[in-house]
Amino acid sequence: MVAGLLTKITTTNDRQHEHLHRQTPSVDVASHLTSQTTSVLAFHGKNVPSITILSYLSRINKYCPTSYEVFLSLLVYFDRMTERVNAGPMQSLRAANEQSLRERSASSESVASDLMEGVQATTPLGTQQATPPHSGNLERGKASQQGIPGTPHSRPSQPESPSLPTSPSNIDPYNLSHFFVVDSFNIHRLVIAGVTCASKFFSDIFYTNSRYAKVGGLPLSELNHLELQFLLLNDFRLSVPVEEIEAYGTMLVEFYAREVVAQKQASESMQTRSLSETSSDSASTVRADS
């Protein structure tokens, strides 16, 4: 059930992966990142592992057996990490949006003020009280005013409206690579690091990091680093109240029940469609034979 939920989450988030990580900083820029962003990017892999989440969890449970409480706690930790890490970027994003709205409003007011000043400066005082010519003398009036300075017809062209100021292209307040999003590029590292931490916290029997690293398919040094980053992203809060574990367990069962019902309905729909197509083909064959 845990594998099914995590697969559903990663499949959904993978659709936004390119948009979220198109501005992932390079190694040269990584030294200027915050410690929290560095911890988030530590789990991000360059490629998606070929092993599925279900097979990965089954492998961990086979060679490093642990309680179901450990696997269920992964969902709690991932939610905590998401809430804690994304709070800062979300606040910055809202502030950037508000600042952008204020700048656009100020720019619009400035443009309107400049336009009003330009109109007042170029409009002659005498024409404001002049009587418009009769429609029959309009063309003749235009011709006679071509050489009169100070009239609208003597201006070579209308004044152009000033364009809105644009923000510098090298400043992008909407860098989404700092967000923590569980997808196929980081789920395997998150799982093995989470199991390593949770097993030591919840269970009296756990294994060495070298065994977890071998089962998880990572070098020992990388797993040690990921374990520390996992603790930092959770603020070293691994304790999960019983009520919270029960709530997540109930949510997981409800999700699994909905998925089973949806899959059953989809399977029945496909069978019904297949039977109807077979019946129509048989009827066509009978008519052709007759």
C-alpha positions in Angstrom: 0.0 0.0 0.0 2.9 2.4 0.8 4.5 1.6 -2.5 1.2 2.2 -4.3 0.7 5.6 -2.7 4.4 6.7 -3.4 4.1 5.5 -7.0 0.9 7.6 -7.4 2.7 10.6 -5.9 5.8 10.3 -8.0 3.9 9.7 -11.2 1.9 12.9 -10.6 5.0 15.0 -9.7 7.1 13.7 -12.6 4.9 15.7 -14.9 6.3 18.9 -13.4 9.9 17.8 -13.1 11.3 19.6 -16.1 9.5 22.8 -15.1 10.7 22.6 -11.5 14.3 21.6 -12.2 15.1 23.6 -15.3 17.0 26.1 -13.2 18.8 23.5 -11.0 22.1 25.2 -10.0 25.3 23.9 -11.3 28.2 22.6 -9.2 29.9 26.0 -9.4 26.9 27.8 -8.0 26.1 25.2 -5.3 28.5 26.7 -2.8 26.3 29.8 -2.6 23.1 27.9 -1.8 21.5 27.7 1.6 22.1 24.6 3.7 18.4 23.6 3.3 18.6 23.8 -0.5 21.8 21.8 -0.5 20.1 19.1 1.6 17.2 19.0 -0.8 19.4 18.7 -3.9 21.5 15.9 -2.2 18.6 13.4 -2.9 18.1 14.5 -6.5 19.6 12.0 -9.0 20.5 12.6 -12.6 18.5 9.6 -13.9 15.5 7.6 -12.7 16.5 4.2 -11.3 15.2 1.2 -13.3 13.9 -0.6 -10.2 10.3 0.2 -9.2 9.3 1.6 -5.8 7.5 -1.7 -5.0 10.5 -3.8 -5.9 12.8 -1.4 -4.0 10.7 -1.6 -0.8 10.4 -5.4 -1.1 14.2 -5.7 -1.4 14.7 -3.5 1.7 12.1 -5.5 3.7 13.7 -8.8 2.5 17.3 -8.1 3.4 16.8 -5.5 6.2 13.5 -6.7 7.8 11.7 -4.1 9.9 8.3 -3.2 11.2 5.5 -1.8 9.2 5.6 1.3 11.4 8.9 2.2 9.8 7.5 2.2 6.3 4.4 4.1 7.4 6.5 6.7 9.1 8.1 7.5 5.8 4.9 9.2 4.7 4.9 11.3 7.8 8.5 12.3 7.3 8.0 13.2 3.7 5.0 15.4 4.6 7.0 17.1 7.3 9.9 17.8 5.0 7.6 19.2 2.3 5.9 21.5 4.7 9.1 22.7 6.4 11.2 23.1 3.3 8.6 24.7 1.0 7.4 27.2 3.6 10.3 29.6 2.9 10.1 29.4 -1.0 6.4 29.8 -0.9 6.7 32.9 1.2 9.4 34.3 -1.1 7.2 33.5 -4.1 4.2 35.3 -2.6 6.4 38.3 -1.8 7.8 38.4 -5.3 4.3 38.3 -6.7 3.2 41.2 -4.5 6.3 43.2 -5.4 5.7 42.6 -9.1 2.1 43.7 -8.7 3.2 46.9 -6.9 5.8 47.6 -9.6 3.3 47.2 -12.4 0.8 49.4 -10.6 3.4 52.1 -10.1 4.5 51.8 -13.7 1.0 52.1 -15.0 0.4 55.2 -12.9 3.7 56.7 -14.1 2.8 56.0 -17.7 -0.6 57.6 -17.3 0.9 60.7 -15.7 3.5 61.0 -18.5 0.8 60.7 -21.1 -1.4 63.4 -19.5 1.5 65.8 -19.3 2.4 65.1 -22.9 -1.1 65.8 -24.1 -1.4 69.0 -22.1 2.0 70.2 -23.5 1.2 69.5 -27.2 -2.4 70.7 -27.2 -2.7 74.4 -28.3 -4.8 76.6 -26.0 -6.6 78.2 -28.8 -7.9 74.9 -30.3 -9.7 74.0 -27.0 -12.3 76.8 -27.6 -12.3 76.8 -31.4 -15.6 76.0 -33.3 -15.3 72.9 -35.4 -15.7 73.6 -39.2 -18.8 72.5 -41.1 -18.5 69.0 -42.6 -18.5 70.5 -46.1 -15.4 72.6 -45.3 -13.6 69.9 -43.5 -11.3 68.9 -46.3 -10.6 72.5 -47.2 -9.8 73.3 -43.5 -7.4 70.4 -43.4 -5.6 71.7 -46.5 -5.4 75.2 -45.1 -4.0 74.1 -41.8 -1.1 72.0 -43.2 1.3 75.0 -43.0 0.0 76.5 -39.8 2.4 75.8 -36.9 0.9 74.7 -33.6 -2.0 72.8 -35.0 -2.5 69.0 -34.7 -2.2 68.6 -38.5 1.2 70.3 -38.6 2.8 67.7 -36.2 4.8 65.1 -38.1 3.5 62.2 -36.0 1.7 61.5 -32.8 3.8 61.1 -29.6 4.5 57.4 -28.8 3.4 56.0 -25.5 6.4 55.1 -23.3 6.7 51.3 -22.8 6.4 49.6 -19.4 9.8 49.1 -17.7 10.8 45.4 -17.7 12.6 43.6 -15.0 16.2 42.6 -15.6 16.4 39.3 -17.4 19.1 38.0 -15.1 16.9 38.2 -12.0 14.4 35.5 -11.6 12.5 35.4 -8.3 10.6 32.3 -9.5 13.3 29.7 -9.2 11.4 26.5 -8.3 14.4 24.2 -8.0 14.5 25.0 -4.2 11.2 23.4 -3.6 11.0 19.9 -2.1 9.0 17.6 -4.4 8.9 13.8 -4.2 9.4 12.4 -7.7 11.1 9.5 -9.4 14.5 11.2 -9.3 14.7 11.3 -5.5 12.3 8.8 -4.1 14.7 5.9 -3.9 17.3 7.9 -2.0 14.6 9.3 0.3 13.3 5.8 1.0 16.6 4.2 1.9 17.7 7.2 4.0 14.3 7.3 5.7 14.4 3.6 6.5 17.9 3.9 7.9 16.8 6.7 10.2 13.4 5.3 11.2 14.8 1.8 11.9 17.2 3.1 14.4 14.5 5.2 16.0 11.6 2.8 16.1 13.1 -0.6 16.2 15.3 -2.3 18.8 16.9 -4.3 16.0 18.6 -2.5 13.1 21.5 -3.0 10.8 24.7 -1.2 10.0 24.8 1.6 7.4 27.1 -0.6 5.2 24.3 -3.2 5.0 21.6 -0.5 4.3 23.9 1.0 1.6 24.5 -2.4 -0.1 20.8 -3.2 -0.1 19.9 0.3 -1.3 22.5 0.3 -4.1 24.5 3.3 -2.8 28.1 3.9 -1.7 28.4 3.9 2.1 29.7 7.5 2.1 26.7 8.7 0.1 24.2 7.0 2.5 26.0 8.5 5.5 25.6 11.9 3.8 21.9 11.3 2.9 21.2 10.1 6.4 22.4 13.4 7.9 20.6 15.5 5.3 17.4 13.5 6.0 17.7 14.4 9.7 18.4 18.0 8.9 15.3 18.3 6.7 13.2 16.8 9.5 14.9 19.1 12.1 15.9 15.8 13.9 12.3 15.2 14.8 11.7 11.5 14.2 9.1 11.0 16.9 5.6 10.3 15.5 2.7 10.2 17.9 0.5 7.1 17.9 -2.5 9.2 16.8 -0.6 10.5 13.8 0.5 7.0 12.8 -3.1 5.8 13.0 -4.4 8.7 11.0 -1.8 8.0 8.2 -2.7 4.3 8.4 -6.4 5.1 7.9 -5.6 7.4 5.0 -3.5 4.8 3.4 -6.2 2.1 3.7 -8.8 4.5 2.2 -6.5 5.4 -0.7 -5.8 1.7 -1.4 -9.5 0.9 -1.3 -10.2 3.7 -3.8 -7.4 2.5 -6.1 -8.7 -1.1 -6.0 -12.2 -0.1 -6.8 -11.0 2.2 -9.7 -8.8 -0.6 -11.1 -11.7 -3.1 -10.8 -14.1 -0.7 -12.6 -11.5 -0.1 -15.3 -11.0 -3.8 -15.8 -14.7 -4.5 -16.0 -15.1 -1.7 -18.5 -12.4 -3.2 -20.7 -13.9 -6.6 -20.5 -17.4 -5.3 -21.4 -15.9 -3.4 -24.3 -14.0 -6.5 -25.5 -17.2 -8.7 -25.2 -19.2 -6.2 -27.2 -16.6 -6.0 -29.9 -16.4 -9.8 -30.0 -20.2 -10.0 -30.3 -20.4 -7.5 -33.1 -17.6 -9.4 -35.0 -19.5 -12.7 -34.6 -22.7 -11.1 -35.8 -21.0 -9.7 -38.8 -19.5 -13.2 -39.6 -22.9 -14.9 -39.3 -24.5 -12.4 -41.7 -21.6 -12.8 -44.1 -22.0 -16.6 -44.1 -25.7 -16.4 -44.6 
